[in-house]
Amino acid sequence: MLQMTRSAAEKRKDFRTTLKSGKLLRFPDAFSPLMALAIQRHGFDGVYVSGAALSADLGLPDIGLTMLSEVAARGGAIARATDLPTLLDADTGFGEALNVARAIQTLEDAGLCGCHLEDQMNPKRCGHLDHKLLVPTQVMVEKIRAAVRARRDKHFLIMARTDARAAEGLDGALERARAYVDAGADAIFPEALAAEAEFEKFRKAIKVPLLANMTEFGKTKLLTAKQLADLGINLVIYPVTTLRLAMKAVEDGLAALKKAGTQVSLLNQMQTRAALYELLSYEDYAKFDKDVFNFRL
């Protein structure tokens, strides 16, 4: 609550400005508001709310089972926790063009700085799995046009993701991306590109900002921030990195606890109470009520 000092409108405007600056913006994923605080603490440029991570945190596979209400509620809670801009994965827009229009206004109201919509058919699947099916280009164009018409804040970023690289080849993905830009998309997310040369070809062909997805265990080679910057990429997301780090630590810790019957051996792997309270800014809340933080650790 007290960590955020800037309004959603301010964050959106600043996000648009920095996106045009030529600097590569780095957005790790936050599947909770607490994770967003950690991302801000470590000096990243923004926060990404991943559909894959959010659905996994709800105990669901990433096949479009999450609802607009769930995504907007979680995304809004994350956005409100930080002064960083928050970009959200809106999957296929939760339906057809009218559903997309409602989704955009709902996400605006929730305080997000932007979202991306993808051109897969439902049930959708992770962008780095095989056998994805795409909607016709015109259907996606109509969704983008609906999104652009529905937004009330001109700085709310509408990004189009195309999954066509696997199904229609690089040229097909480029053709779709051009159509999406013509329809009003502010930025393009070409999913699952295979090599640096493909990013380079996209950069030469598409004039709006480009996003690169550096997800682990996927089809795209993991490139460094310098490599992406040199390719002219504007924004990079790490969509499941924090979830994977957290779950591996939890799995290892639970196994050790089950075996030993005590967590004593795990204490040096844990965030301390003091570190958690510092991240949550307990002392700042004392400015509002001296009885909230009146103890010593």
C-alpha positions in Angstrom: 0.0 0.0 0.0 2.5 2.6 1.1 5.2 1.3 -1.3 3.4 2.8 -4.3 3.7 6.6 -4.6 2.7 7.1 -8.2 -0.7 6.8 -9.8 -1.4 4.3 -12.6 -1.7 7.1 -15.1 1.8 8.4 -14.1 3.3 4.9 -14.4 1.6 4.4 -17.8 2.9 7.6 -19.2 6.5 7.0 -17.9 6.4 3.4 -19.3 5.5 4.7 -22.8 8.4 7.2 -22.6 11.0 4.7 -21.4 9.8 2.2 -24.0 10.8 4.7 -26.7 14.2 5.5 -25.1 16.2 2.9 -26.8 17.1 1.2 -23.5 16.2 -2.4 -23.0 13.6 -2.7 -20.2 13.8 -5.9 -18.1 10.5 -7.3 -16.6 10.8 -10.4 -14.3 7.5 -12.1 -13.5 5.6 -11.5 -10.2 3.0 -14.0 -9.3 2.3 -12.1 -6.0 2.5 -8.5 -4.7 5.4 -9.6 -2.4 7.3 -10.8 -5.5 6.7 -7.4 -7.1 8.3 -5.7 -4.1 11.4 -7.8 -4.4 11.6 -7.1 -8.1 11.5 -3.3 -7.4 14.0 -3.7 -4.6 16.5 -5.3 -7.0 16.3 -2.4 -9.5 14.4 -3.9 -12.4 12.5 -1.7 -14.9 9.1 -3.3 -14.5 7.0 -6.2 -13.5 5.4 -8.9 -15.7 2.3 -10.8 -14.7 2.6 -14.1 -16.6 -0.5 -16.1 -17.5 1.6 -19.3 -17.1 2.8 -18.4 -13.7 -0.6 -17.1 -12.5 -2.4 -20.2 -13.7 0.2 -22.5 -12.1 -0.1 -20.6 -8.8 -3.8 -21.4 -9.0 -3.0 -25.0 -9.6 -4.1 -24.9 -13.2 -2.3 -25.7 -16.5 -1.7 -22.8 -18.9 -4.6 -23.6 -21.3 -6.8 -20.5 -20.9 -8.7 -21.7 -17.8 -8.2 -18.5 -15.8 -11.0 -15.9 -15.9 -10.8 -12.2 -16.4 -11.9 -11.6 -12.8 -9.1 -13.7 -11.5 -6.5 -12.2 -13.7 -7.6 -8.7 -13.1 -7.7 -9.1 -9.3 -4.3 -10.7 -9.1 -2.8 -8.3 -11.6 -4.3 -5.3 -9.9 -3.0 -6.4 -6.5 0.5 -6.8 -8.0 0.4 -3.4 -9.8 -0.7 -1.6 -6.6 2.2 -3.0 -4.7 4.9 -1.2 -6.7 5.9 2.0 -8.4 7.1 0.0 -11.4 5.0 -0.4 -14.5 3.2 -3.7 -14.7 2.5 -5.5 -18.0 0.0 -8.3 -17.9 -0.6 -11.4 -20.0 -4.2 -11.3 -21.2 -4.0 -14.6 -23.1 -6.5 -14.5 -26.0 -8.6 -11.7 -24.5 -11.1 -13.9 -22.6 -13.3 -14.2 -25.6 -14.2 -12.4 -28.8 -13.9 -8.7 -29.7 -16.5 -7.5 -27.2 -14.9 -9.6 -24.4 -11.6 -8.0 -25.3 -13.0 -4.5 -25.0 -14.4 -5.3 -21.6 -11.1 -6.9 -20.6 -9.1 -3.8 -21.6 -11.3 -1.5 -19.5 -11.2 -3.9 -16.5 -7.4 -4.0 -16.6 -7.2 -0.3 -16.9 -9.4 0.1 -13.8 -7.1 -2.4 -12.0 -4.1 -0.2 -12.5 -2.1 -2.2 -15.1 0.1 -0.3 -17.5 -0.6 -2.6 -20.5 -1.3 -6.1 -21.6 -0.7 -8.4 -24.5 -3.2 -10.4 -26.5 -2.3 -13.5 -28.5 -3.6 -15.0 -31.7 -4.1 -18.6 -30.6 -7.3 -20.5 -30.7 -8.8 -21.8 -27.4 -7.9 -23.9 -25.7 -4.6 -22.1 -25.9 -1.3 -23.5 -24.8 2.1 -22.3 -23.6 3.9 -20.5 -26.5 6.8 -22.9 -26.4 4.7 -26.1 -26.9 4.0 -27.7 -30.3 0.8 -28.0 -32.2 -0.6 -24.5 -31.4 -3.6 -23.5 -33.5 -4.1 -19.9 -34.5 -7.2 -17.8 -35.3 -7.4 -16.2 -38.8 -5.5 -13.0 -39.0 -8.7 -11.0 -39.5 -10.1 -12.3 -36.2 -7.0 -11.1 -34.3 -7.2 -7.8 -36.1 -10.7 -7.3 -34.9 -9.7 -8.0 -31.4 -6.9 -5.5 -31.6 -9.2 -2.9 -33.0 -11.7 -3.5 -30.2 -8.9 -3.2 -27.6 -7.8 0.1 -29.1 -11.3 1.5 -29.2 -12.1 0.4 -25.7 -9.2 1.9 -23.8 -9.7 5.3 -22.2 -6.1 6.1 -21.3 -4.1 6.5 -24.4 -1.0 5.5 -22.6 -2.3 2.0 -21.7 -0.1 -0.2 -23.9 -1.8 -2.7 -26.2 0.6 -5.3 -27.4 -0.1 -8.1 -29.9 1.5 -11.4 -29.5 1.8 -13.7 -32.5 2.5 -17.5 -32.1 2.8 -17.9 -35.8 6.5 -18.7 -35.9 5.9 -22.4 -35.3 2.7 -22.8 -37.4 3.3 -20.5 -40.3 7.1 -19.9 -40.3 8.9 -16.6 -39.7 7.5 -14.9 -42.8 4.0 -15.8 -41.7 4.7 -14.4 -38.3 6.0 -11.2 -39.8 3.0 -10.9 -42.1 0.7 -11.2 -39.1 2.7 -8.7 -37.0 2.4 -6.1 -39.8 -1.3 -6.6 -39.9 -1.5 -6.2 -36.1 0.5 -3.0 -36.2 -1.8 -1.7 -38.9 -4.8 -2.5 -36.7 -3.4 -0.3 -33.9 -1.1 -2.5 -31.8 1.4 -0.4 -29.9 4.0 -3.2 -29.7 4.6 -6.7 -30.9 5.5 -9.9 -29.0 6.9 -12.5 -31.5 6.7 -15.7 -29.5 9.1 -18.6 -29.7 11.6 -17.2 -32.2 14.4 -19.7 -32.7 17.6 -17.6 -33.1 19.2 -14.2 -32.9 18.8 -13.8 -36.7 15.1 -14.1 -36.4 14.9 -11.3 -33.8 17.1 -9.3 -36.1 14.8 -9.9 -39.0 11.8 -8.8 -36.9 13.6 -5.7 -35.8 14.2 -4.6 -39.4 10.7 -5.3 -40.5 8.6 -4.0 -37.5 8.9 -0.3 -36.4 7.0 -0.5 -33.1 8.6 -1.7 -29.9 9.4 -5.5 -29.7 9.3 -7.8 -26.7 11.5 -10.8 -26.3 10.5 -13.8 -24.1 13.4 -15.3 -22.2 11.6 -18.3 -20.7 13.6 -21.2 -19.4 13.4 -24.7 -21.1 11.7 -23.3 -24.2 12.4 -23.0 -27.9 14.2 -19.7 -27.7 17.9 -19.5 -26.9 18.5 -17.6 -23.6 20.1 -14.4 -24.7 21.8 -11.9 -22.4 20.5 -8.4 -21.8 23.4 -7.0 -23.8 22.7 -9.3 -26.8 19.0 -8.3 -26.8 19.9 -4.6 -26.5 22.3 -5.0 -29.4 19.5 -6.5 -31.5 17.3 -3.5 -30.8 14.8 -5.3 -28.6 12.9 -2.9 -26.3 11.6 -5.1 -23.6 12.4 -8.6 -22.2 10.3 -10.7 -19.9 11.4 -13.5 -17.7 7.9 -15.0 -17.3 8.3 -18.0 -15.0 11.7 -17.4 -13.5 10.7 -16.4 -10.0 8.1 -19.1 -9.8 10.6 -21.8 -10.8 13.2 -20.4 -8.4 10.6 -20.3 -5.6 9.1 -23.8 -6.2 12.5 -25.5 -6.5 13.5 -24.0 -3.1 10.1 -25.0 -1.6 10.4 -28.6 -3.0 13.9 -29.0 -1.6 12.9 -27.5 1.7 9.9 -29.7 2.1 11.9 -32.8 1.3 14.5 -31.9 3.9 11.8 -31.1 6.5 10.0 -34.4 5.9 13.3 -36.3 6.2 14.8 -34.5 9.2 11.6 -33.7 11.1 12.8 -30.2 11.7 13.6 -27.1 9.7 16.8 -26.2 11.6 19.1 -27.1 8.7 17.1 -24.9 6.4 17.3 -21.6 8.4 20.3 -20.2 6.4 18.3 -20.7 3.2 15.3 -18.7 4.5 14.5 -15.1 4.2 14.7 -13.8 7.8 11.9 -12.2 9.7 13.8 -8.9 9.6 14.4 -9.0 5.9 10.7 -9.7 5.2 9.6 -6.8 7.5 12.1 -4.5 5.7 10.7 -5.5 2.3 7.2 -4.9 3.6 8.2 -1.5 4.9 6.8 -2.1 8.4 8.4 1.1 9.8 6.8 3.3 7.2 3.4 2.1 8.4 4.3 3.5 11.8 4.0 7.0 10.4 0.3 6.2 10.2 -0.1 4.4 13.5 2.6 4.2 16.1 1.1 1.1 17.6 1.7 -0.9 14.4 5.5 -1.1 14.6 6.4 -0.7 18.3 8.7 -3.7 18.8 12.3 -4.6 18.3 13.6 -7.7 16.4 
